[in-house]
C-alpha cells in the first residue's frame, strides 16, 4: 500500500483545502495524520487511490511525496507493538514512521514505513492487512 505526504505552508485552512480537493474528486481519505514543523504543514494521507490524489494535489500546487507502507493488524494488548518493533530492530530494520489507523474489538491496525521494505515484509507477513 502507499501513503502520500503533502508538504505545504502552515496556514489556516490547509486541511480544509486538501480535503475539499480530494472530496470534490470523490477520493476518500482512509487515514490522516497532520503536524507542523518550521512553518510547514506535513499531512500524511492513506487513501485507496493515492495516484489520483497525488496528481490532484500536485496540480493544485502542493508538494507531494509518495511512500510504500505496511498496514498490519495486531492484537490490542500491551506489548504487541513492542514485540513487533523489537523484531524489526533485531533484523536491522528502522521504522521511519508509524501511526495507529484504527482500534476496534481487540484489534489495532497500524501503518508503518520502514527503511528496508523487503526485509520488513518477511517479518510483517503474518500481520499484513493490506499490501
MOBELPE-V709270 format. One record per residue. N is the residue number from 0. SS is DSSP state (H for helix, E for strand, - for the rest). BURIAL is b if it has 9 or more other C-alpha atoms within 8 Angstrom, else e. Layout:
# MOBELPE-V709270
n=[N;N]
ss=[SS;SS]
burial=[BURIAL;BURIAL]
This chain:
# MOBELPE-V709270
n=[0;1;2;3;4;5;6;7;8;9;10;11;12;13;14;15;16;17;18;19;20;21;22;23;24;25;26;27;28;29;30;31;32;33;34;35;36;37;38;39;40;41;42;43;44;45;46;47;48;49;50;51;52;53;54;55;56;57;58;59;60;61;62;63;64;65;66;67;68;69;70;71;72;73;74;75;76;77;78;79;80;81;82;83;84;85;86;87;88;89;90;91;92;93;94;95;96;97;98;99;100;101;102;103;104;105;106;107;108;109;110;111;112;113;114;115;116;117;118;119;120;121;122;123;124;125;126;127;128;129;130]
ss=[-;E;E;E;E;E;E;E;E;-;-;-;-;H;H;H;H;H;H;H;H;H;H;H;-;-;-;-;E;E;E;E;E;E;E;E;E;-;-;E;E;E;E;E;E;E;E;-;-;H;H;H;H;H;H;H;H;H;H;-;-;-;E;E;E;E;E;E;-;E;E;E;E;E;E;-;-;-;-;H;H;H;H;H;H;H;H;H;H;H;-;-;-;-;E;E;E;E;E;E;E;E;E;E;-;-;E;E;E;E;E;E;E;E;-;-;H;H;H;H;H;H;H;H;H;H;H;E;E;E;-]
burial=[e;b;b;b;b;b;b;b;e;b;e;e;e;b;e;e;e;b;e;e;b;b;b;e;e;e;b;e;b;e;e;b;e;e;e;b;e;e;e;b;b;b;b;b;b;b;b;e;e;b;e;e;b;b;e;b;b;b;e;e;e;b;b;b;e;b;b;e;b;b;b;b;b;b;e;b;e;e;e;b;e;e;e;e;b;e;b;b;b;e;e;e;b;b;b;e;e;b;e;b;b;e;b;e;e;e;b;b;b;b;b;b;b;b;e;e;e;e;b;b;e;e;b;b;e;e;e;b;e;e;e]
